[in-house]
Amino acid sequence: MKRIPAFVLLVALSFAWSMPVKAQIFRGPDSARRAQKAAKKQQKALNKAAKKQRKESNKYEKAQRKAAKRVQRRA
């Protein structure tokens, strides 16, 4: 009978340890600052992804224009 509570405790602890530190709830005076920093980091990542997407789009458009020029020269 002692095995069941020990197993439940083991499962609960392993679940708690598997959670990343950032996913745990922050309490205290600096939680607002951490939330602001996290939001800023997220926004920065979104801006970087958008910039990369714009760059790839421009690269694709440039390749299309270049291909059209080649076709026009050969015709």
Gaussian input, Z-matrix of N, CA and C with variables (Angstrom, degrees):
# hf/3-21g

backbone

0 1
 N
 C     1     B1
 C     2     B2     1     A1
 N     3     B3     2     A2     1     D1
 C     4     B4     3     A3     2     D2
 C     5     B5     4     A4     3     D3
 N     6     B6     5     A5     4     D4
 C     7     B7     6     A6     5     D5
 C     8     B8     7     A7     6     D6
 N     9     B9     8     A8     7     D7
 C    10    B10     9     A9     8     D8
 C    11    B11    10    A10     9     D9
 N    12    B12    11    A11    10    D10
 C    13    B13    12    A12    11    D11
 C    14    B14    13    A13    12    D12
 N    15    B15    14    A14    13    D13
 C    16    B16    15    A15    14    D14
 C    17    B17    16    A16    15    D15
 N    18    B18    17    A17    16    D16
 C    19    B19    18    A18    17    D17
 C    20    B20    19    A19    18    D18
 N    21    B21    20    A20    19    D19
 C    22    B22    21    A21    20    D20
 C    23    B23    22    A22    21    D21
 N    24    B24    23    A23    22    D22
 C    25    B25    24    A24    23    D23
 C    26    B26    25    A25    24    D24
 N    27    B27    26    A26    25    D25
 C    28    B28    27    A27    26    D26
 C    29    B29    28    A28    27    D27
 N    30    B30    29    A29    28    D28
 C    31    B31    30    A30    29    D29
 C    32    B32    31    A31    30    D30
 N    33    B33    32    A32    31    D31
 C    34    B34    33    A33    32    D32
 C    35    B35    34    A34    33    D33
 N    36    B36    35    A35    34    D34
 C    37    B37    36    A36    35    D35
 C    38    B38    37    A37    36    D36
 N    39    B39    38    A38    37    D37
 C    40    B40    39    A39    38    D38
 C    41    B41    40    A40    39    D39
 N    42    B42    41    A41    40    D40
 C    43    B43    42    A42    41    D41
 C    44    B44    43    A43    42    D42
 N    45    B45    44    A44    43    D43
 C    46    B46    45    A45    44    D44
 C    47    B47    46    A46    45    D45
 N    48    B48    47    A47    46    D46
 C    49    B49    48    A48    47    D47
 C    50    B50    49    A49    48    D48
 N    51    B51    50    A50    49    D49
 C    52    B52    51    A51    50    D50
 C    53    B53    52    A52    51    D51
 N    54    B54    53    A53    52    D52
 C    55    B55    54    A54    53    D53
 C    56    B56    55    A55    54    D54
 N    57    B57    56    A56    55    D55
 C    58    B58    57    A57    56    D56
 C    59    B59    58    A58    57    D57
 N    60    B60    59    A59    58    D58
 C    61    B61    60    A60    59    D59
 C    62    B62    61    A61    60    D60
 N    63    B63    62    A62    61    D61
 C    64    B64    63    A63    62    D62
 C    65    B65    64    A64    63    D63
 N    66    B66    65    A65    64    D64
 C    67    B67    66    A66    65    D65
 C    68    B68    67    A67    66    D66
 N    69    B69    68    A68    67    D67
 C    70    B70    69    A69    68    D68
 C    71    B71    70    A70    69    D69
 N    72    B72    71    A71    70    D70
 C    73    B73    72    A72    71    D71
 C    74    B74    73    A73    72    D72
 N    75    B75    74    A74    73    D73
 C    76    B76    75    A75    74    D74
 C    77    B77    76    A76    75    D75
 N    78    B78    77    A77    76    D76
 C    79    B79    78    A78    77    D77
 C    80    B80    79    A79    78    D78
 N    81    B81    80    A80    79    D79
 C    82    B82    81    A81    80    D80
 C    83    B83    82    A82    81    D81
 N    84    B84    83    A83    82    D82
 C    85    B85    84    A84    83    D83
 C    86    B86    85    A85    84    D84
 N    87    B87    86    A86    85    D85
 C    88    B88    87    A87    86    D86
 C    89    B89    88    A88    87    D87
 N    90    B90    89    A89    88    D88
 C    91    B91    90    A90    89    D89
 C    92    B92    91    A91    90    D90
 N    93    B93    92    A92    91    D91
 C    94    B94    93    A93    92    D92
 C    95    B95    94    A94    93    D93
 N    96    B96    95    A95    94    D94
 C    97    B97    96    A96    95    D95
 C    98    B98    97    A97    96    D96
 N    99    B99    98    A98    97    D97
 C   100   B100    99    A99    98    D98
 C   101   B101   100   A100    99    D99
 N   102   B102   101   A101   100   D100
 C   103   B103   102   A102   101   D101
 C   104   B104   103   A103   102   D102
 N   105   B105   104   A104   103   D103
 C   106   B106   105   A105   104   D104
 C   107   B107   106   A106   105   D105
 N   108   B108   107   A107   106   D106
 C   109   B109   108   A108   107   D107
 C   110   B110   109   A109   108   D108
 N   111   B111   110   A110   109   D109
 C   112   B112   111   A111   110   D110
 C   113   B113   112   A112   111   D111
 N   114   B114   113   A113   112   D112
 C   115   B115   114   A114   113   D113
 C   116   B116   115   A115   114   D114
 N   117   B117   116   A116   115   D115
 C   118   B118   117   A117   116   D116
 C   119   B119   118   A118   117   D117
 N   120   B120   119   A119   118   D118
 C   121   B121   120   A120   119   D119
 C   122   B122   121   A121   120   D120
 N   123   B123   122   A122   121   D121
 C   124   B124   123   A123   122   D122
 C   125   B125   124   A124   123   D123
 N   126   B126   125   A125   124   D124
 C   127   B127   126   A126   125   D125
 C   128   B128   127   A127   126   D126
 N   129   B129   128   A128   127   D127
 C   130   B130   129   A129   128   D128
 C   131   B131   130   A130   129   D129
 N   132   B132   131   A131   130   D130
 C   133   B133   132   A132   131   D131
 C   134   B134   133   A133   132   D132
 N   135   B135   134   A134   133   D133
 C   136   B136   135   A135   134   D134
 C   137   B137   136   A136   135   D135
 N   138   B138   137   A137   136   D136
 C   139   B139   138   A138   137   D137
 C   140   B140   139   A139   138   D138
 N   141   B141   140   A140   139   D139
 C   142   B142   141   A141   140   D140
 C   143   B143   142   A142   141   D141
 N   144   B144   143   A143   142   D142
 C   145   B145   144   A144   143   D143
 C   146   B146   145   A145   144   D144
 N   147   B147   146   A146   145   D145
 C   148   B148   147   A147   146   D146
 C   149   B149   148   A148   147   D147
 N   150   B150   149   A149   148   D148
 C   151   B151   150   A150   149   D149
 C   152   B152   151   A151   150   D150
 N   153   B153   152   A152   151   D151
 C   154   B154   153   A153   152   D152
 C   155   B155   154   A154   153   D153
 N   156   B156   155   A155   154   D154
 C   157   B157   156   A156   155   D155
 C   158   B158   157   A157   156   D156
 N   159   B159   158   A158   157   D157
 C   160   B160   159   A159   158   D158
 C   161   B161   160   A160   159   D159
 N   162   B162   161   A161   160   D160
 C   163   B163   162   A162   161   D161
 C   164   B164   163   A163   162   D162
 N   165   B165   164   A164   163   D163
 C   166   B166   165   A165   164   D164
 C   167   B167   166   A166   165   D165
 N   168   B168   167   A167   166   D166
 C   169   B169   168   A168   167   D167
 C   170   B170   169   A169   168   D168
 N   171   B171   170   A170   169   D169
 C   172   B172   171   A171   170   D170
 C   173   B173   172   A172   171   D171
 N   174   B174   173   A173   172   D172
 C   175   B175   174   A174   173   D173
 C   176   B176   175   A175   174   D174
 N   177   B177   176   A176   175   D175
 C   178   B178   177   A177   176   D176
 C   179   B179   178   A178   177   D177
 N   180   B180   179   A179   178   D178
 C   181   B181   180   A180   179   D179
 C   182   B182   181   A181   180   D180
 N   183   B183   182   A182   181   D181
 C   184   B184   183   A183   182   D182
 C   185   B185   184   A184   183   D183
 N   186   B186   185   A185   184   D184
 C   187   B187   186   A186   185   D185
 C   188   B188   187   A187   186   D186
 N   189   B189   188   A188   187   D187
 C   190   B190   189   A189   188   D188
 C   191   B191   190   A190   189   D189
 N   192   B192   191   A191   190   D190
 C   193   B193   192   A192   191   D191
 C   194   B194   193   A193   192   D192
 N   195   B195   194   A194   193   D193
 C   196   B196   195   A195   194   D194
 C   197   B197   196   A196   195   D195
 N   198   B198   197   A197   196   D196
 C   199   B199   198   A198   197   D197
 C   200   B200   199   A199   198   D198
 N   201   B201   200   A200   199   D199
 C   202   B202   201   A201   200   D200
 C   203   B203   202   A202   201   D201
 N   204   B204   203   A203   202   D202
 C   205   B205   204   A204   203   D203
 C   206   B206   205   A205   204   D204
 N   207   B207   206   A206   205   D205
 C   208   B208   207   A207   206   D206
 C   209   B209   208   A208   207   D207
 N   210   B210   209   A209   208   D208
 C   211   B211   210   A210   209   D209
 C   212   B212   211   A211   210   D210
 N   213   B213   212   A212   211   D211
 C   214   B214   213   A213   212   D212
 C   215   B215   214   A214   213   D213
 N   216   B216   215   A215   214   D214
 C   217   B217   216   A216   215   D215
 C   218   B218   217   A217   216   D216
 N   219   B219   218   A218   217   D217
 C   220   B220   219   A219   218   D218
 C   221   B221   220   A220   219   D219
 N   222   B222   221   A221   220   D220
 C   223   B223   222   A222   221   D221
 C   224   B224   223   A223   222   D222

   B1=1.4458
   B2=1.5254
   B3=1.3060
   B4=1.4622
   B5=1.5245
   B6=1.3087
   B7=1.4709
   B8=1.5218
   B9=1.3079
   B10=1.4630
   B11=1.5345
   B12=1.3426
   B13=1.4699
   B14=1.5316
   B15=1.3251
   B16=1.4599
   B17=1.5273
   B18=1.3202
   B19=1.4640
   B20=1.5256
   B21=1.3188
   B22=1.4685
   B23=1.5250
   B24=1.3293
   B25=1.4627
   B26=1.5261
   B27=1.3137
   B28=1.4664
   B29=1.5186
   B30=1.3172
   B31=1.4676
   B32=1.5277
   B33=1.3227
   B34=1.4635
   B35=1.5251
   B36=1.3159
   B37=1.4633
   B38=1.5186
   B39=1.3216
   B40=1.4645
   B41=1.5247
   B42=1.3258
   B43=1.4530
   B44=1.5257
   B45=1.3253
   B46=1.4663
   B47=1.5220
   B48=1.3107
   B49=1.4568
   B50=1.5176
   B51=1.3217
   B52=1.4652
   B53=1.5211
   B54=1.3522
   B55=1.4626
   B56=1.5205
   B57=1.3272
   B58=1.4567
   B59=1.5208
   B60=1.3089
   B61=1.4636
   B62=1.5220
   B63=1.3218
   B64=1.4651
   B65=1.5176
   B66=1.3407
   B67=1.4587
   B68=1.5235
   B69=1.3239
   B70=1.4512
   B71=1.5269
   B72=1.3080
   B73=1.4641
   B74=1.5270
   B75=1.3243
   B76=1.4493
   B77=1.5242
   B78=1.2967
   B79=1.4559
   B80=1.5236
   B81=1.3023
   B82=1.4431
   B83=1.5089
   B84=1.3231
   B85=1.4665
   B86=1.5248
   B87=1.3135
   B88=1.4602
   B89=1.5289
   B90=1.3330
   B91=1.4590
   B92=1.5349
   B93=1.3215
   B94=1.4630
   B95=1.5207
   B96=1.3130
   B97=1.4661
   B98=1.5269
   B99=1.3163
   B100=1.4685
   B101=1.5288
   B102=1.3252
   B103=1.4602
   B104=1.5275
   B105=1.3383
   B106=1.4639
   B107=1.5222
   B108=1.3365
   B109=1.4597
   B110=1.5269
   B111=1.3336
   B112=1.4604
   B113=1.5239
   B114=1.3393
   B115=1.4621
   B116=1.5315
   B117=1.3221
   B118=1.4628
   B119=1.5228
   B120=1.3183
   B121=1.4613
   B122=1.5341
   B123=1.3204
   B124=1.4645
   B125=1.5243
   B126=1.3326
   B127=1.4628
   B128=1.5222
   B129=1.3183
   B130=1.4553
   B131=1.5301
   B132=1.3162
   B133=1.4622
   B134=1.5275
   B135=1.3338
   B136=1.4670
   B137=1.5323
   B138=1.3441
   B139=1.4597
   B140=1.5239
   B141=1.3212
   B142=1.4606
   B143=1.5276
   B144=1.3192
   B145=1.4594
   B146=1.5277
   B147=1.3372
   B148=1.4629
   B149=1.5225
   B150=1.3305
   B151=1.4630
   B152=1.5243
   B153=1.3152
   B154=1.4665
   B155=1.5275
   B156=1.3279
   B157=1.4599
   B158=1.5252
   B159=1.3440
   B160=1.4702
   B161=1.5275
   B162=1.3168
   B163=1.4564
   B164=1.5305
   B165=1.3202
   B166=1.4676
   B167=1.5250
   B168=1.3359
   B169=1.4601
   B170=1.5300
   B171=1.3351
   B172=1.4664
   B173=1.5180
   B174=1.3215
   B175=1.4607
   B176=1.5352
   B177=1.3310
   B178=1.4589
   B179=1.5290
   B180=1.3346
   B181=1.4637
   B182=1.5253
   B183=1.3136
   B184=1.4586
   B185=1.5270
   B186=1.3225
   B187=1.4591
   B188=1.5287
   B189=1.3328
   B190=1.4662
   B191=1.5297
   B192=1.3326
   B193=1.4649
   B194=1.5280
   B195=1.3277
   B196=1.4566
   B197=1.5309
   B198=1.3324
   B199=1.4614
   B200=1.5308
   B201=1.3305
   B202=1.4617
   B203=1.5227
   B204=1.3324
   B205=1.4687
   B206=1.5254
   B207=1.3235
   B208=1.4647
   B209=1.5168
   B210=1.3387
   B211=1.4585
   B212=1.5205
   B213=1.3351
   B214=1.4608
   B215=1.5161
   B216=1.3278
   B217=1.4732
   B218=1.5129
   B219=1.3119
   B220=1.4634
   B221=1.5210
   B222=1.3232
   B223=1.4716
   B224=1.5075
   A1=112.05
   A2=117.76
   A3=120.16
   A4=111.70
   A5=116.02
   A6=119.90
   A7=112.05
   A8=117.73
   A9=121.33
   A10=111.13
   A11=120.16
   A12=118.78
   A13=112.39
   A14=117.02
   A15=119.93
   A16=109.78
   A17=116.99
   A18=121.15
   A19=111.07
   A20=117.32
   A21=121.43
   A22=109.91
   A23=116.48
   A24=120.61
   A25=110.70
   A26=116.94
   A27=121.05
   A28=111.32
   A29=117.62
   A30=121.78
   A31=110.32
   A32=117.32
   A33=120.70
   A34=110.91
   A35=117.01
   A36=119.82
   A37=111.83
   A38=117.05
   A39=118.99
   A40=110.30
   A41=117.99
   A42=120.71
   A43=110.67
   A44=116.81
   A45=120.56
   A46=110.70
   A47=118.11
   A48=120.85
   A49=112.25
   A50=116.70
   A51=119.42
   A52=112.56
   A53=117.35
   A54=120.08
   A55=110.15
   A56=118.42
   A57=119.36
   A58=111.12
   A59=116.12
   A60=120.96
   A61=110.45
   A62=117.80
   A63=120.76
   A64=111.94
   A65=117.64
   A66=120.24
   A67=111.73
   A68=117.76
   A69=120.19
   A70=109.98
   A71=115.89
   A72=121.12
   A73=109.32
   A74=116.67
   A75=122.02
   A76=108.70
   A77=114.41
   A78=119.79
   A79=107.55
   A80=115.91
   A81=119.49
   A82=111.43
   A83=116.45
   A84=120.48
   A85=113.99
   A86=117.55
   A87=118.15
   A88=112.79
   A89=117.65
   A90=119.00
   A91=111.40
   A92=117.45
   A93=120.40
   A94=110.04
   A95=116.22
   A96=120.18
   A97=110.64
   A98=115.65
   A99=118.95
   A100=110.86
   A101=116.23
   A102=120.53
   A103=110.14
   A104=116.81
   A105=120.31
   A106=110.72
   A107=116.64
   A108=120.22
   A109=110.70
   A110=116.34
   A111=120.36
   A112=111.15
   A113=116.39
   A114=120.40
   A115=110.49
   A116=116.34
   A117=120.41
   A118=110.95
   A119=115.92
   A120=120.43
   A121=110.67
   A122=116.34
   A123=121.06
   A124=110.46
   A125=116.94
   A126=121.00
   A127=110.42
   A128=116.41
   A129=121.00
   A130=110.66
   A131=116.55
   A132=120.52
   A133=110.85
   A134=116.62
   A135=120.15
   A136=110.67
   A137=116.49
   A138=119.88
   A139=111.11
   A140=116.38
   A141=120.51
   A142=110.52
   A143=117.32
   A144=121.44
   A145=110.83
   A146=117.01
   A147=120.76
   A148=110.76
   A149=116.55
   A150=120.63
   A151=110.56
   A152=116.45
   A153=120.69
   A154=110.36
   A155=116.49
   A156=120.61
   A157=110.82
   A158=117.62
   A159=120.28
   A160=110.88
   A161=115.50
   A162=120.46
   A163=110.75
   A164=116.83
   A165=120.57
   A166=111.34
   A167=116.70
   A168=120.65
   A169=110.47
   A170=116.16
   A171=119.66
   A172=111.32
   A173=117.02
   A174=121.76
   A175=110.51
   A176=116.03
   A177=120.91
   A178=110.91
   A179=116.76
   A180=120.35
   A181=111.03
   A182=116.63
   A183=120.78
   A184=110.33
   A185=117.10
   A186=120.75
   A187=110.73
   A188=116.87
   A189=120.38
   A190=111.02
   A191=116.58
   A192=119.78
   A193=110.86
   A194=115.88
   A195=120.72
   A196=110.78
   A197=116.48
   A198=120.86
   A199=110.48
   A200=117.14
   A201=120.44
   A202=110.51
   A203=117.23
   A204=120.88
   A205=110.50
   A206=117.18
   A207=121.45
   A208=111.17
   A209=115.93
   A210=120.35
   A211=110.06
   A212=117.33
   A213=120.99
   A214=110.87
   A215=117.87
   A216=120.87
   A217=111.47
   A218=117.25
   A219=121.74
   A220=112.01
   A221=117.61
   A222=120.62
   A223=112.27
   D1=-23.19
   D2=-179.85
   D3=-75.61
   D4=-16.43
   D5=-177.54
   D6=-70.82
   D7=-35.68
   D8=-176.21
   D9=-64.69
   D10=-51.85
   D11=178.22
   D12=-62.90
   D13=-35.24
   D14=178.61
   D15=-65.19
   D16=-41.05
   D17=178.94
   D18=-65.74
   D19=-42.00
   D20=178.65
   D21=-62.93
   D22=-43.22
   D23=178.11
   D24=-62.76
   D25=-42.33
   D26=178.63
   D27=-61.64
   D28=-43.54
   D29=179.15
   D30=-64.39
   D31=-42.26
   D32=-179.53
   D33=-64.83
   D34=-42.95
   D35=179.78
   D36=-68.00
   D37=-39.53
   D38=179.95
   D39=-65.96
   D40=-35.54
   D41=177.18
   D42=-66.71
   D43=-41.64
   D44=-179.68
   D45=-66.27
   D46=-38.13
   D47=-179.81
   D48=-72.97
   D49=-26.70
   D50=-178.54
   D51=-76.69
   D52=-17.59
   D53=179.05
   D54=-72.58
   D55=134.86
   D56=175.28
   D57=-64.57
   D58=154.89
   D59=-177.54
   D60=-62.48
   D61=-37.96
   D62=-177.36
   D63=-68.28
   D64=-24.15
   D65=-178.60
   D66=-79.76
   D67=-16.31
   D68=179.52
   D69=-74.89
   D70=153.93
   D71=-177.25
   D72=-76.40
   D73=130.73
   D74=178.24
   D75=-94.07
   D76=137.13
   D77=176.49
   D78=-128.58
   D79=146.16
   D80=177.31
   D81=127.37
   D82=-177.61
   D83=-174.86
   D84=-70.54
   D85=-25.00
   D86=-175.85
   D87=-95.93
   D88=11.27
   D89=-179.71
   D90=-68.00
   D91=-33.50
   D92=178.29
   D93=-66.89
   D94=-39.98
   D95=178.22
   D96=-64.68
   D97=-41.99
   D98=178.45
   D99=-63.42
   D100=-38.39
   D101=178.76
   D102=-64.78
   D103=-41.50
   D104=177.95
   D105=-64.01
   D106=-42.98
   D107=179.96
   D108=-64.22
   D109=-39.66
   D110=178.70
   D111=-65.47
   D112=-40.94
   D113=178.41
   D114=-64.91
   D115=-40.65
   D116=178.83
   D117=-64.81
   D118=-40.77
   D119=178.85
   D120=-64.73
   D121=-41.06
   D122=178.54
   D123=-63.98
   D124=-43.32
   D125=179.71
   D126=-63.86
   D127=-40.37
   D128=178.85
   D129=-62.85
   D130=-41.50
   D131=178.13
   D132=-64.88
   D133=-40.04
   D134=178.80
   D135=-65.39
   D136=-41.76
   D137=178.62
   D138=-63.69
   D139=-40.11
   D140=179.70
   D141=-64.78
   D142=-41.74
   D143=178.55
   D144=-65.24
   D145=-40.49
   D146=178.97
   D147=-65.32
   D148=-40.14
   D149=178.33
   D150=-63.58
   D151=-42.35
   D152=179.22
   D153=-63.57
   D154=-40.25
   D155=179.25
   D156=-65.89
   D157=-41.88
   D158=177.22
   D159=-61.92
   D160=-42.10
   D161=-178.95
   D162=-62.80
   D163=-44.63
   D164=177.94
   D165=-63.80
   D166=-38.69
   D167=178.98
   D168=-63.88
   D169=-44.79
   D170=178.65
   D171=-63.56
   D172=-38.32
   D173=178.65
   D174=-63.42
   D175=-41.98
   D176=178.74
   D177=-64.91
   D178=-44.42
   D179=179.62
   D180=-62.99
   D181=-39.48
   D182=178.84
   D183=-64.12
   D184=-41.41
   D185=178.13
   D186=-63.90
   D187=-37.88
   D188=178.58
   D189=-65.77
   D190=-42.56
   D191=178.24
   D192=-63.21
   D193=-41.55
   D194=-179.51
   D195=-64.43
   D196=-42.10
   D197=178.19
   D198=-64.40
   D199=-39.18
   D200=179.09
   D201=-65.47
   D202=-38.07
   D203=177.06
   D204=-62.37
   D205=-44.03
   D206=179.04
   D207=-59.33
   D208=-45.69
   D209=-179.83
   D210=-63.53
   D211=-40.41
   D212=-178.52
   D213=-66.84
   D214=-37.07
   D215=179.52
   D216=-67.79
   D217=-37.61
   D218=-177.35
   D219=-75.89
   D220=-25.16
   D221=-176.78
   D222=-77.56

